[in-house]
């Protein structure tokens, strides 16, 4: 991608940083992952990977492997804290940066600090600071008596924004909020609370298309979240990951399962038309165009070959770039 924001294809305006959620579509075996990264290295549209924490970043040996195999010219990598957040919530329901239980909030801060240390080592191993963004989340999972607290999230943000992140920017990735009468996937803070905090503390928000759709059982809610963040001047990232109302090979109905584009998974509500429309909607946010990122993260059939795995991401990237 060009280092300049501009017009792509038929009048499409997108940021110069495009991110591929490699971990969602990569093979399970190490040799397959090595071959996959080698294949992706030749894709000019990719500027960085979305990398999960803990995952390979957490252990020194696998971190060294990752530093060696993420293509050296990818300088817009993004780290997501959602796997570790959900793993910890599974063990301790009070865990979360927005936890109203002090011990749960402190545990989340400690977990994030281990990620910060891992990122510093990752940069040293690569000889370059190639992580541009770190996606954080406003857990814990909603349940009666232990909902996430806007005030607690503010305290956490004030703390972690004072840490040295080596140039990486923290962004709040919105996940489905707690909705009465609806079993949540994440059940975190509302987009309204997160926008308020982002404006107050000078932090950006990433909208994950599928997670907004899971929250509202509606593709229109993703539109609304993108529009609200753009109008508030806090849109930092836009990740296209699908969702839908039917059980599939990727899981149960309304799972946060990173469903592919509808051309590859017919039950997915993430259609080319909706992707193109939401890119146009986000394009009204000049701060996103100048400083943000756009990306794709989808799962693929377990037995898919490398070319097929790539094609599922590429189908979305082509819509993003050309409408």
C-alpha positions as CSV (number, residue, x, y, z in Angstrom):
1,X,0.0,0.0,0.0
2,X,1.1,3.6,-0.5
3,X,2.3,5.6,2.4
4,X,-0.2,8.3,1.5
5,X,-3.9,8.2,2.2
6,X,-5.9,8.8,-1.0
7,X,-8.4,7.5,-3.5
8,X,-8.4,3.8,-4.2
9,X,-10.2,2.2,-7.1
10,X,-13.5,4.0,-7.9
11,X,-13.3,6.8,-5.4
12,X,-12.7,4.7,-2.3
13,X,-10.8,6.5,0.5
14,X,-9.0,4.3,3.0
15,X,-6.0,4.6,5.4
16,X,-2.6,3.5,4.1
17,X,-2.4,0.8,6.8
18,X,-4.2,-2.5,5.9
19,X,-4.1,-5.3,8.5
20,X,-4.7,-9.0,7.9
21,X,-6.0,-11.1,10.8
22,X,-3.6,-13.9,10.0
23,X,-4.1,-15.9,13.2
24,X,-7.8,-16.6,12.4
25,X,-7.0,-18.2,9.1
26,X,-3.6,-19.7,9.6
27,X,-2.8,-23.5,9.7
28,X,-2.5,-25.2,13.0
29,X,1.0,-26.7,12.4
30,X,4.2,-24.7,12.5
31,X,5.4,-25.6,9.1
32,X,2.0,-24.6,7.6
33,X,2.2,-21.3,9.4
34,X,5.7,-20.7,8.1
35,X,4.5,-21.4,4.6
36,X,1.4,-19.2,5.1
37,X,3.5,-16.2,6.2
38,X,5.8,-16.7,3.2
39,X,2.8,-16.6,0.9
40,X,1.3,-13.5,2.5
41,X,4.6,-11.7,2.3
42,X,4.0,-11.4,-1.4
43,X,0.7,-9.6,-1.0
44,X,1.2,-5.9,-1.6
45,X,-2.1,-5.0,0.1
46,X,-1.0,-6.3,3.5
47,X,0.9,-3.8,5.8
48,X,0.7,-5.8,9.0
49,X,-0.8,-8.7,10.9
50,X,-3.3,-8.7,13.7
51,X,-1.4,-10.7,16.3
52,X,-3.2,-12.3,19.3
53,X,-2.0,-12.1,22.9
54,X,-1.0,-14.3,24.6
55,X,-0.5,-16.7,21.6
56,X,3.0,-16.8,20.1
57,X,3.9,-13.4,21.6
58,X,3.7,-14.6,25.2
59,X,6.5,-17.3,25.2
60,X,10.1,-16.2,24.5
61,X,10.7,-19.1,22.2
62,X,7.6,-18.8,20.1
63,X,8.0,-15.0,20.2
64,X,11.4,-15.3,18.5
65,X,9.8,-17.6,15.9
66,X,7.1,-15.0,15.3
67,X,9.6,-12.1,15.0
68,X,11.5,-14.1,12.4
69,X,8.5,-15.1,10.3
70,X,6.2,-12.0,10.3
71,X,7.5,-10.4,7.0
72,X,10.1,-7.8,7.7
73,X,8.4,-5.2,5.6
74,X,5.2,-5.3,7.6
75,X,5.4,-2.2,9.8
76,X,1.7,-1.8,10.7
77,X,1.2,-4.9,12.9
78,X,-1.7,-4.8,15.5
79,X,-1.9,-6.7,18.7
80,X,-5.3,-7.8,20.0
81,X,-5.7,-8.5,23.7
82,X,-9.1,-10.3,23.3
83,X,-7.9,-13.9,23.5
84,X,-6.1,-13.3,26.8
85,X,-9.0,-11.2,28.1
86,X,-11.6,-14.0,27.4
87,X,-9.3,-16.8,28.7
88,X,-8.9,-14.9,32.0
89,X,-12.6,-14.1,32.3
90,X,-13.2,-17.8,31.9
91,X,-11.1,-18.4,35.0
92,X,-12.1,-15.3,36.9
93,X,-15.4,-13.6,36.0
94,X,-14.3,-10.4,37.7
95,X,-11.3,-10.0,35.4
96,X,-11.3,-6.9,33.2
97,X,-10.0,-3.4,32.7
98,X,-13.5,-2.1,33.4
99,X,-14.1,-4.4,36.4
100,X,-16.0,-2.9,39.3
101,X,-14.1,-5.4,41.5
102,X,-10.7,-3.9,42.3
103,X,-8.9,-7.3,42.3
104,X,-10.3,-8.1,38.8
105,X,-9.2,-4.8,37.4
106,X,-5.7,-5.2,38.9
107,X,-5.4,-8.6,37.4
108,X,-6.3,-7.2,34.0
109,X,-3.7,-4.4,34.4
110,X,-1.0,-6.9,35.3
111,X,-1.9,-9.1,32.3
112,X,-1.7,-6.0,30.0
113,X,1.7,-5.2,31.5
114,X,3.1,-8.6,30.6
115,X,1.9,-7.9,27.0
116,X,3.7,-4.5,27.0
117,X,6.9,-6.3,28.1
118,X,6.5,-8.9,25.4
119,X,6.0,-6.2,22.7
120,X,9.2,-4.5,23.8
121,X,11.1,-7.8,23.4
122,X,9.4,-8.4,20.0
123,X,10.6,-5.0,18.8
124,X,14.1,-5.8,19.9
125,X,14.1,-9.2,18.2
126,X,12.9,-7.5,14.9
127,X,15.2,-4.6,15.3
128,X,12.3,-2.3,14.6
129,X,9.1,-1.1,16.3
130,X,6.6,-2.7,14.0
131,X,3.5,-2.8,16.2
132,X,1.4,0.3,15.6
133,X,-1.7,-0.5,17.6
134,X,-2.7,-2.5,20.7
135,X,-6.4,-3.4,20.9
136,X,-7.7,-3.4,24.5
137,X,-11.2,-4.3,25.7
138,X,-13.6,-3.2,28.4
139,X,-14.4,-6.5,30.2
140,X,-15.5,-8.2,32.4
141,X,-18.4,-10.1,30.7
142,X,-21.7,-8.7,31.7
143,X,-23.7,-10.6,34.3
144,X,-26.1,-9.5,37.1
145,X,-24.1,-7.8,39.9
146,X,-20.8,-7.6,38.0
147,X,-21.3,-5.4,35.0
148,X,-18.3,-3.5,33.5
149,X,-18.0,0.0,34.9
150,X,-17.3,3.1,32.9
151,X,-15.6,4.7,35.9
152,X,-13.3,1.7,36.4
153,X,-12.4,1.7,32.7
154,X,-11.4,5.4,33.1
155,X,-9.1,4.5,35.9
156,X,-7.5,1.7,34.0
157,X,-7.0,3.9,30.9
158,X,-5.4,6.7,33.0
159,X,-3.0,4.1,34.3
160,X,-2.0,2.3,31.1
161,X,-1.8,5.5,29.0
162,X,1.0,6.6,31.3
163,X,3.1,3.5,30.4
164,X,5.8,3.4,27.8
165,X,4.4,1.5,24.8
166,X,7.4,2.1,22.6
167,X,5.4,4.1,20.1
168,X,2.4,1.7,19.8
169,X,-1.0,3.3,20.2
170,X,-3.7,1.9,22.5
171,X,-7.2,1.6,21.0
172,X,-10.4,0.3,22.5
173,X,-11.9,-2.4,20.4
174,X,-15.6,-2.4,20.8
175,X,-17.2,-5.8,21.6
176,X,-20.9,-6.5,22.0
177,X,-22.3,-4.8,25.1
178,X,-24.5,-6.5,27.7
179,X,-28.1,-6.7,26.5
180,X,-30.9,-7.7,28.9
181,X,-32.5,-11.0,27.8
182,X,-29.7,-11.8,25.3
183,X,-26.8,-14.2,25.9
184,X,-23.7,-12.1,25.3
185,X,-20.6,-13.1,23.5
186,X,-18.6,-10.5,25.3
187,X,-21.1,-8.3,27.2
188,X,-18.7,-5.4,27.7
189,X,-19.3,-1.6,27.8
190,X,-21.6,0.2,25.4
191,X,-20.2,2.1,22.4
192,X,-21.5,5.3,24.0
193,X,-19.5,4.8,27.2
194,X,-16.4,3.9,25.2
195,X,-16.8,7.0,22.9
196,X,-17.1,9.2,26.0
197,X,-13.9,7.8,27.5
198,X,-12.1,8.0,24.2
199,X,-12.9,11.6,23.7
200,X,-12.0,12.4,27.3
201,X,-8.7,10.6,27.4
202,X,-7.5,11.0,23.8
203,X,-7.7,7.4,22.7
204,X,-9.1,5.8,19.6
205,X,-11.8,3.1,19.0
206,X,-11.7,0.2,16.7
207,X,-15.0,-1.1,15.4
208,X,-15.1,-4.8,14.6
209,X,-18.0,-5.3,12.1
210,X,-19.0,-8.7,13.3
211,X,-19.0,-7.9,17.0
212,X,-21.3,-4.9,16.4
213,X,-23.6,-7.1,14.4
214,X,-23.6,-9.8,17.1
215,X,-24.6,-7.1,19.6
216,X,-27.6,-5.8,17.7
217,X,-28.5,-8.9,15.7
218,X,-28.5,-6.2,12.9
219,X,-26.1,-5.1,10.2
220,X,-27.4,-1.6,10.7
221,X,-25.8,-1.5,14.2
222,X,-22.4,-1.8,12.7
223,X,-23.2,1.2,10.5
224,X,-24.3,3.1,13.5
225,X,-21.2,2.3,15.5
226,X,-18.9,3.3,12.6
227,X,-20.9,6.6,12.1
228,X,-20.9,7.4,15.8
229,X,-17.1,6.9,16.1
230,X,-16.4,8.8,12.9
231,X,-18.6,11.8,14.0
232,X,-17.0,11.8,17.4
233,X,-13.5,11.9,15.9
234,X,-12.3,8.7,17.6
235,X,-12.5,6.1,14.9
236,X,-9.0,4.5,14.8
237,X,-9.6,1.1,13.2
238,X,-12.2,-0.8,11.2
239,X,-11.9,-4.6,11.1
240,X,-14.2,-6.6,8.8
241,X,-15.1,-9.9,10.5
242,X,-18.5,-11.6,9.8
243,X,-21.4,-12.9,11.8
244,X,-24.8,-14.4,11.1
245,X,-28.0,-16.0,12.5
246,X,-27.3,-19.6,11.6
247,X,-25.1,-22.4,12.9
248,X,-22.2,-23.1,10.6
249,X,-18.9,-25.0,10.5
250,X,-17.5,-22.0,12.4
251,X,-19.9,-22.3,15.4
252,X,-23.4,-21.6,16.7
253,X,-25.7,-18.8,15.6
254,X,-24.5,-15.3,16.4
255,X,-21.1,-16.5,17.5
256,X,-18.2,-14.1,17.4
257,X,-16.7,-16.6,15.0
258,X,-15.1,-14.4,12.3
259,X,-17.4,-15.6,9.5
260,X,-16.1,-15.1,6.0
261,X,-17.6,-12.7,3.4
262,X,-20.9,-14.0,2.1
263,X,-19.4,-15.1,-1.2
264,X,-17.4,-17.7,0.8
265,X,-20.0,-18.3,3.6
266,X,-23.6,-17.7,2.4
267,X,-25.1,-17.4,5.9
268,X,-22.7,-14.5,6.7
269,X,-24.4,-11.1,6.9
270,X,-21.1,-9.5,5.8
271,X,-21.8,-9.0,2.1
272,X,-19.6,-7.1,-0.4
273,X,-22.2,-4.4,-0.6
274,X,-22.2,-3.9,3.2
275,X,-18.4,-3.8,3.4
276,X,-18.2,-1.2,0.6
277,X,-20.9,0.9,2.2
278,X,-19.2,0.9,5.6
279,X,-15.8,1.8,4.1
280,X,-17.5,4.8,2.5
281,X,-19.1,5.7,5.8
282,X,-15.8,5.5,7.7
283,X,-14.1,7.5,4.9
284,X,-15.8,10.6,6.3
285,X,-13.5,10.5,9.3
286,X,-10.3,12.3,8.3
287,X,-8.4,11.2,11.4
288,X,-9.1,7.5,10.4
289,X,-7.9,8.2,6.9
290,X,-4.7,9.9,8.1
291,X,-3.8,7.8,11.2
292,X,-5.9,4.7,11.4
293,X,-6.1,1.2,9.9
294,X,-8.6,-1.1,8.1
295,X,-8.4,-4.8,8.0
296,X,-10.0,-8.2,7.6
297,X,-10.1,-11.2,10.0
298,X,-12.0,-14.3,9.0
299,X,-11.9,-18.0,9.8
300,X,-11.6,-20.6,7.0
301,X,-12.5,-24.3,6.6
302,X,-10.1,-26.4,8.7
303,X,-8.9,-28.4,5.6
304,X,-8.4,-25.4,3.4
305,X,-5.1,-25.1,1.5
306,X,-2.9,-22.0,1.7
307,X,-4.3,-20.4,-1.4
308,X,-7.8,-20.8,-0.2
309,X,-7.0,-19.3,3.2
310,X,-5.5,-16.3,1.5
311,X,-8.4,-15.9,-0.9
312,X,-10.9,-15.6,2.0
313,X,-9.1,-12.5,3.3
314,X,-8.3,-11.2,-0.2
315,X,-11.9,-11.2,-1.3
316,X,-12.6,-8.7,1.5
317,X,-9.5,-6.6,0.9
318,X,-10.5,-6.2,-2.8
319,X,-13.9,-4.8,-1.7
320,X,-12.2,-2.5,0.8
321,X,-9.9,-1.2,-1.9
322,X,-12.2,-1.0,-4.9
323,X,-15.7,-1.0,-3.6
